[in-house]
Amino acid sequence: MKVSYHKTFEFILLLVALGMTMPGCEKGINGPDRAPTPDFILTDLNGNEFQLSDSEGKVVVLQFFADWCSICRSEVPTLNQLQEGYEPDSVLVVGVAVMQTDSAAVQEFAEVLDAEYTILYGTQSVALGYGVESVPVSFIINREGYIDNRRFSGALSLEQFEQVIDPLL
């Protein structure tokens, strides 16, 4: 797999430059601990459209990842366990590929690692809307569709995810 480091570097610089002028998800219009979740429509690996706001009523684990990221790859089994460990109508795990090399690499990521949760092809505008500057970064969205100061950079254990999710159910 060949990664365009120039393209990735430009994307990271764009994220940093624009992210500094955007409100962080910790400070939303509803107060310092409550940020409205930016809605989006993205395409999944099967070519179907996915709109985040259609998930209202569920707790959503929204993780931004890159197909070439070793930490992101190591977290797939944990995300699979999360999706399997909760009722489908209560928790939804969604991965959004950003900084991907190409769509085939994302497809291979999902197949090789046996990802059993929803994976979407991300866009720069969606990543910018969430202030994503590095991967992996995860957001926990409550049943009402808000990110209540629940943004996590890096990998989390199953127990760490559960400690945040369980009180929201």
Sequence and secondary structure as in RCSB ss.txt:
>XXXX:A:sequence
MKVSYHKTFEFILLLVALGMTMPGCEKGINGPDRAPTPDFILTDLNGNEFQLSDSEGKVVVLQFFADWCSICRSE
VPTLNQLQEGYEPDSVLVVGVAVMQTDSAAVQEFAEVLDAEYTILYGTQSVALGYGVESVPVSFIINREGYIDNR
RFSGALSLEQFEQVIDPLL
>XXXX:A:secstr
    HHHHHHHHHHHHHHHTTS  TTSBTTBTT EE    EEEETTS EEEGGGGTTSEEEEEEE TT HHHHHH
HHHHHHHHHHS TTTEEEEEEE S S HHHHHHHHHHTT  SEEEE  HHHHHHTT  SSSEEEEE TTSEEEEE
EEES   HHHHHHHHGGG 
